[in-house]
Amino acid sequence: MFERLGNKLGLNAIPQIFVTAAAIAIVFVAFAIPFHEPFAYAFGLVGDFTFQYFGWFYVASVSGLLIFLIWIAFSKYGGIRLGADDETPQYSTETWFAMLFAAGIGTILMFWGVAEPLSHFANPPMAGIEPQTVDAAKHAMNVALYHFGLHTWTIFTLPALAIAYFSYRKNLPMRISSVFYPVLGDRIFGPIGWTIDIIALLGTLFGVAVSVGLGTLQLNSGLNVVFGVPIGVVSQIVIVAVITIIATISVALGLDRGIKRLSEINIVLALIVMLFVWLAGPTLFITSGIVQNFGNYMQNLPWMAFWTEAYQGTSWQQSWTVFYWAWTISWAPYVGIFIARISRGRTIKQFVLGALLAPMAFTLVWFSVFGLAAIDQELNQGIDLVTQVENNVAIALFDFLATFPLPTLMSGISLIVIVVFLTTSADSAALVVDQLSRNDIQPSLVRQRIFWTFLLGAIAGTLMLGGGLDALQNVITTLGFPFCVLLVFMAYSLRRSLHQDLQELSGPQ
């Protein structure tokens, strides 16, 4: 049945994966649009259930996987090369770091760079810390760096390492199911493998749709500040439609002419905004704060990594840590495949340390620049940003930039950065989703990439109709859980295959 339908549609894809994933996503959109309120309520219930009973699993698994990666980098497996034993890296270290840097900044940093530190500064999650004090500021930066530092990149690095290993050393397709070959064998080419790839594909679609939704909220707020565009669902749906059209044009042009050029331009613009804030703001405070933030982060990381607010009986982590891990996990196939594609020829140790440390270092600088500059305004300049953030978290960046010189210009550049980040996220995701749904020997069809781009935009618009930020958080907390379980089994499968690989390299004893 699937083969006949695939032939009739002219697909260059594995029809069982393409048709099933597309059908699930289309049914979600078709029913969620007319019944968005019941859908939002249902996902709210499921999201609450997932957090209540499995929030601890998110926290424990991500921290455990970080320990696993550090161990594997310094173990006897660290010298195994992602490729032939005598193969050299495909890219120079400088170029590789630059591409990791490109993957490390995006919509989430633009959205939360100001908003998250200020939110925790106003409402510290840990008991016994007085809000809007120096102690609250220190803890706010710790929490923000915990969310976007090593743990986030653990979620990306593990599947990237596994995909690269099984693709370059075992010559398996660059799909998530290939990672489970040591456990499943040739069954990865059947229903079980298809199911794994469908979960990864849907996770990517919904994860990137959440990012498009968050970026849309921020764009709507920024356009309201700069151009007076009204804030509301109509404006947000129009923004999603425009982003989808731009992403469609980019994905039709292909990787080099579309995504690559947009990414290069956007990195420069993002750095301009960050350096402007650094130099126009309290430069010395930010610079010295970067150093102290690093020390505080490393000192507090061991206990924060396993903190589940068990003794407080609160649900703060549902809206923050668990949401972040679930959201990042949903992105893992997309970012993992990207990192794997640029990492051929590196040893496991080089790969793990580079993929964890380089993006983490940039994240540390980014959050320190924006977060410390915002906190300085609260502590030392008498500017009330907290109230504005509490009223509308999406407007935080633009209210913050309004206190600097050239506010209209910098807000305008920030709007461009957000638009391009959203566009490159959507078109890159469409390329990866298309890859997850076909065999490596099948050429990618433009019409298939366009289809996935439109579907991603439709999901984002549907989530916006379903209740904005709350709906985005509940949907992703629910849908991220199955792939979180897969990550744990992924680590086991990788370790098993590495052990066999090392035995083959060592030869008979």
C-alpha positions in Angstrom: 0.0 0.0 0.0 2.7 2.5 1.0 4.8 1.7 -2.1 1.8 2.2 -4.4 1.0 5.5 -2.8 4.6 6.6 -2.9 4.8 5.7 -6.6 1.5 7.5 -7.3 2.8 10.7 -5.5 6.2 10.5 -7.3 8.1 10.4 -4.0 11.8 10.0 -3.6 11.4 8.7 -0.1 10.8 5.7 2.1 7.0 5.8 1.7 6.3 4.2 5.1 8.2 7.1 6.8 7.1 9.9 4.6 3.4 9.1 4.4 3.0 8.2 8.1 4.8 11.2 9.4 3.1 13.6 7.0 -0.3 12.1 7.8 0.1 12.5 11.5 1.2 16.1 11.1 -1.6 16.9 8.7 -4.2 15.3 11.0 -2.8 17.4 13.9 -3.2 20.6 11.9 -6.6 19.7 10.4 -8.1 19.0 13.8 -6.2 21.5 15.9 -7.2 24.5 13.9 -11.0 24.2 14.3 -10.7 22.7 17.8 -7.6 24.6 19.1 -9.1 25.2 22.6 -9.8 21.5 23.3 -6.4 20.6 21.8 -4.7 23.2 24.0 -6.5 21.9 27.1 -5.7 18.2 26.2 -2.0 19.0 25.7 -2.1 20.9 28.9 -3.3 17.9 30.8 -0.7 15.6 29.1 2.0 18.1 29.6 1.2 18.4 33.4 1.1 14.5 33.6 4.5 14.2 31.8 6.1 16.7 34.1 4.6 15.4 37.3 5.7 11.8 36.7 8.7 12.1 34.3 10.2 15.5 34.9 12.9 13.8 37.0 13.7 11.5 34.1 14.4 14.5 31.8 16.8 16.0 34.5 18.5 12.8 35.3 18.9 11.5 31.7 20.4 14.7 30.3 22.9 15.1 33.2 23.7 11.4 32.9 24.4 11.7 29.2 26.7 14.6 29.9 28.7 12.4 32.2 28.7 9.7 29.6 30.1 12.0 26.9 32.9 13.3 29.1 33.8 9.7 30.1 33.8 8.4 26.5 36.0 11.3 25.4 38.7 10.5 27.9 38.3 6.7 27.8 40.0 4.2 25.5 37.4 5.0 22.9 38.4 8.6 22.6 41.1 7.9 19.9 38.6 6.2 17.5 38.2 8.3 14.4 34.9 9.2 12.8 35.9 7.7 9.5 38.7 5.6 8.2 41.6 5.1 10.7 44.0 7.2 8.6 41.4 9.8 7.6 42.0 13.5 8.3 39.3 16.0 9.3 37.2 17.3 6.5 37.4 20.8 7.8 40.1 22.7 9.6 39.7 23.3 13.3 39.0 27.0 12.8 36.3 26.3 10.1 34.8 23.6 12.2 34.6 25.8 15.3 33.0 28.6 13.1 30.3 26.2 11.9 29.6 25.0 15.5 29.4 28.6 16.5 26.8 29.1 13.7 24.8 26.3 15.1 25.1 27.6 18.6 23.3 30.9 18.1 19.7 31.2 17.0 16.2 32.2 17.9 16.4 30.9 21.4 19.4 33.1 22.3 17.7 36.2 20.8 14.5 35.4 22.7 15.9 34.5 26.1 19.2 36.5 26.2 17.5 39.3 28.2 14.3 37.6 29.3 15.6 34.6 31.2 18.1 36.3 33.5 15.6 39.0 34.3 12.9 36.4 35.0 15.0 34.5 37.5 16.3 37.8 38.9 12.7 38.8 39.7 11.5 35.4 40.8 14.4 33.2 42.0 13.6 29.5 41.6 15.7 28.4 44.6 14.3 28.9 48.1 15.9 31.4 50.4 17.0 34.0 47.8 15.5 37.4 48.0 14.3 38.7 44.6 16.0 41.6 42.8 19.2 41.4 44.9 22.9 40.8 44.1 22.4 37.1 45.2 19.4 36.8 42.9 21.4 38.2 40.0 24.2 35.6 40.5 21.7 32.8 40.7 19.8 34.1 37.7 22.9 33.9 35.6 23.7 30.4 36.9 20.3 29.1 35.9 20.4 30.7 32.5 23.9 29.2 31.8 22.8 25.8 33.1 19.9 25.8 30.6 21.9 26.9 27.6 25.4 25.6 28.4 26.8 22.1 28.5 23.5 20.4 29.0 21.9 21.8 25.9 25.0 20.8 23.8 25.0 17.3 25.4 21.6 16.8 23.8 23.0 17.8 20.4 26.4 16.2 20.7 25.3 12.6 21.6 23.1 12.0 18.5 25.6 13.9 16.4 28.4 11.6 17.6 26.3 8.5 17.2 25.1 9.5 13.7 28.7 10.4 12.6 30.1 7.1 14.0 27.6 4.8 12.3 27.6 6.7 9.1 31.3 7.1 8.6 32.6 3.9 10.2 29.7 1.5 9.5 28.5 3.0 6.2 24.9 3.2 7.4 22.4 5.8 6.3 22.5 9.1 8.0 19.3 8.5 9.9 18.5 8.2 13.6 17.5 4.5 13.2 21.0 3.7 12.0 22.3 4.4 15.6 20.4 1.4 16.9 22.0 -1.1 14.5 24.0 -2.9 17.2 20.7 -3.6 19.0 18.2 -4.1 16.2 20.4 -5.3 13.3 18.8 -5.2 9.9 15.4 -4.5 11.6 16.4 -0.8 11.3 15.3 -1.2 7.7 11.9 -2.4 8.7 8.9 -1.2 10.8 10.9 -0.7 14.0 13.5 1.5 12.3 10.8 3.4 10.4 9.1 4.1 13.7 12.3 5.5 15.2 12.7 7.8 12.2 9.1 8.9 12.3 9.5 9.9 15.9 12.7 11.8 15.0 11.0 13.4 12.0 8.0 14.6 14.0 10.1 15.8 16.8 12.1 17.9 14.4 8.9 19.4 12.8 7.3 20.2 16.2 10.6 21.4 17.8 11.4 23.8 15.0 7.7 24.9 14.9 8.0 25.8 18.6 11.1 27.9 17.8 9.2 29.6 14.9 6.3 30.2 17.4 8.6 31.8 20.0 10.3 33.9 17.3 7.0 35.0 16.0 5.9 36.2 19.5 9.2 38.2 19.7 8.9 39.5 16.1 5.3 40.7 16.8 6.5 42.5 19.9 9.4 44.1 18.1 7.3 45.2 15.1 4.9 46.7 17.6 7.7 48.7 19.2 9.3 49.8 16.0 6.4 50.1 13.5 3.3 50.0 15.7 2.1 46.6 14.3 -0.7 45.4 16.6 0.1 42.4 18.9 -2.4 39.5 18.4 -3.1 36.2 16.8 -3.8 37.8 13.3 -0.4 39.5 13.2 1.3 36.4 14.4 -0.3 34.1 11.8 0.7 36.6 9.1 4.3 36.6 10.4 4.4 32.8 10.4 3.1 32.9 6.8 5.8 35.3 5.7 8.5 33.3 7.4 7.2 30.2 5.7 7.3 31.8 2.2 10.9 33.1 2.7 12.0 29.7 4.0 10.3 28.0 1.0 12.3 30.3 -1.4 15.5 29.5 0.5 14.9 25.7 0.6 14.2 25.8 -3.1 17.5 27.5 -3.8 19.4 24.8 -1.9 22.0 24.6 0.8 24.8 26.8 -0.7 22.8 29.5 -2.4 20.1 29.8 0.2 20.8 28.6 3.7 24.6 29.1 3.7 24.4 32.8 2.6 21.6 33.6 5.0 23.6 32.0 7.8 26.8 33.9 7.0 25.0 37.3 6.9 23.1 36.6 10.1 26.2 35.6 12.2 27.7 39.0 11.4 24.5 40.8 12.3 24.1 38.9 15.6 27.7 39.7 16.6 27.1 43.4 15.8 24.2 43.5 18.2 26.1 41.7 20.9 29.2 43.8 20.6 27.1 47.0 20.5 25.5 46.0 23.8 28.9 45.1 25.3 30.6 48.4 24.3 27.6 50.7 24.8 26.6 49.1 28.1 28.6 48.7 31.3 31.6 47.2 29.5 33.8 46.6 32.5 31.0 45.1 34.6 30.2 42.7 31.7 33.8 41.8 31.0 34.6 41.0 34.6 31.1 39.3 35.0 31.9 36.9 32.1 34.9 35.6 34.1 32.9 35.3 37.4 29.9 33.8 35.6 32.1 31.0 34.3 33.5 30.2 37.7 30.0 30.3 39.3 28.6 28.1 36.6 31.3 25.5 37.0 31.1 25.6 40.8 27.3 25.2 40.9 26.9 22.8 38.0 27.2 19.5 39.9 24.2 20.2 42.2 22.1 22.1 39.7 22.5 19.2 37.2 20.4 17.0 39.5 18.1 19.5 41.2 14.5 18.5 40.8 12.9 20.9 43.4 11.7 17.7 45.1 11.7 19.3 48.6 9.9 22.5 47.4 6.9 20.8 45.9 6.7 23.5 43.2 6.4 23.3 39.4 8.9 25.9 38.3 10.9 23.3 36.3 7.9 22.5 34.1 8.0 25.9 32.5 11.7 26.1 32.4 14.2 23.2 32.7 11.9 20.4 31.6 10.5 22.5 28.7 14.1 23.4 27.6 15.3 19.8 27.7 12.2 18.6 25.8 12.5 21.4 23.3 16.2 20.8 22.7 15.7 17.1 22.5 13.1 17.6 19.7 15.8 19.6 17.8 18.4 16.8 18.4 18.0 14.9 15.1 18.2 18.2 13.1 21.2 19.7 14.8 22.8 16.3 15.3 22.8 15.5 11.6 24.2 19.0 10.8 27.1 18.5 13.2 27.7 15.0 12.0 27.9 16.1 8.4 30.8 18.6 9.2 32.7 16.3 11.6 34.1 13.5 9.4 37.7 12.6 10.2 37.8 13.8 13.8 38.5 11.6 16.8 35.8 11.0 19.3 37.7 13.0 21.9 38.2 16.0 19.5 34.6 15.8 18.5 33.1 15.7 22.0 35.3 18.4 23.5 34.8 20.7 20.5 31.1 20.2 20.2 30.6 20.7 24.0 33.0 23.5 24.8 33.1 25.8 21.7 29.3 26.5 21.6 29.2 26.6 25.4 31.8 29.3 25.5 29.9 31.5 23.1 26.7 30.9 25.0 28.5 32.0 28.2 29.5 35.3 26.5 26.1 35.9 24.9 24.1 35.5 28.1 26.7 37.4 30.2 26.5 40.4 27.8 22.8 40.6 27.6 21.9 39.3 31.0 24.5 41.4 32.9 23.7 44.6 31.0 19.9 44.1 31.8 20.6 43.3 35.5 22.9 46.4 35.7 20.0 48.5 34.6 17.8 47.1 37.4 20.5 47.2 40.2 22.4 50.3 39.4 20.5 52.5 37.0 16.9 52.4 38.3 15.4 51.2 35.0 12.4 48.9 35.6 12.7 46.1 33.0 11.4 43.4 35.3 7.8 44.7 35.2 7.9 44.8 31.4 9.3 41.3 31.2 6.7 39.9 33.6 3.9 41.5 31.5 5.3 40.2 28.1 8.4 38.1 28.0 8.6 38.4 24.2 9.2 42.1 24.3 12.1 42.0 26.7 14.9 42.4 24.1 13.3 45.5 22.5 12.5 47.2 25.8 16.1 46.5 26.8 17.5 48.0 23.5 15.2 51.1 23.9 17.5 52.2 26.8 20.6 52.2 24.6 21.7 54.7 21.9 20.3 54.2 18.4 17.3 52.1 19.7 15.4 52.1 16.4 18.5 51.0 14.4 19.5 48.2 16.8 15.9 47.0 17.2 15.6 46.9 13.4 18.9 44.9 13.1 17.6 42.5 15.8 14.3 42.1 13.8 16.4 41.1 10.8 18.5 38.7 12.8 15.3 37.0 14.2 13.7 36.7 10.8 16.8 35.2 9.3 17.3 32.8 12.2 13.7 31.7 11.9 14.1 31.3 8.1 17.3 29.3 8.3 15.9 27.1 11.1 12.8 26.3 9.0 14.6 25.6 5.7 17.4 23.6 7.4 14.8 21.6 9.2 13.0 20.9 5.9 16.3 19.6 4.4 16.9 17.3 7.4 13.3 16.1 7.6 13.6 15.3 3.9 16.8 13.3 4.6 15.2 11.4 7.4 12.4 10.3 5.2 14.4 8.9 2.2 17.3 6.6 1.5 20.7 8.2 0.9 20.8 7.0 -2.7 17.5 8.8 -3.5 18.1 12.4 -4.7 16.3 15.1 -2.8 13.3 16.6 -4.6 12.6 20.4 -4.3 8.9 19.7 -4.1 9.4 17.4 -1.1 11.4 20.0 0.7 8.8 22.7 0.0 6.1 20.4 1.3 7.9 19.9 4.6 8.5 23.7 4.9 4.8 24.4 4.4 3.8 21.7 6.9 6.3 23.2 9.4 4.7 26.6 9.0 1.2 25.2 9.3 2.2 23.5 12.6 3.7 26.7 13.9 0.6 28.6 13.0 -1.6 26.0 14.7 0.4 26.2 17.9 0.0 30.0 17.9 -3.8 29.6 17.6 -3.7 27.1 20.5 -2.6 29.5 23.2 0.8 31.0 22.4 3.7 30.2 24.8 1.8 27.9 27.2 0.6 25.8 24.3 4.1 25.6 22.9 5.5 24.5 26.2 2.9 21.8 26.8 3.1 20.3 23.3 6.9 20.1 23.3 7.1 18.7 26.9 4.8 15.9 25.7 6.3 15.1 22.3 9.9 15.4 23.5 9.6 12.5 26.0 9.7 9.6 23.5 12.9 10.9 22.0 14.4 11.5 25.4 14.0 7.7 26.0 15.6 7.1 22.6 18.7 9.2 23.6 19.3 6.9 26.6 19.2 3.8 24.4 21.3 5.6 21.8 24.1 6.0 24.4 23.9 2.2 25.1 24.0 1.3 21.4 27.0 3.6 20.8 28.9 2.2 23.7 28.2 -1.4 22.6 29.4 -0.7 19.0 32.5 1.2 20.2 33.5 -1.8 22.3 33.2 -4.1 19.3 35.1 -1.6 17.1 38.0 -1.3 19.6 38.3 -5.1 19.8 38.5 -5.3 16.0 41.2 -2.6 16.0 43.2 -4.4 18.7 43.1 -7.7 17.0 43.3 -11.1 18.7 45.0 -11.1 22.0 
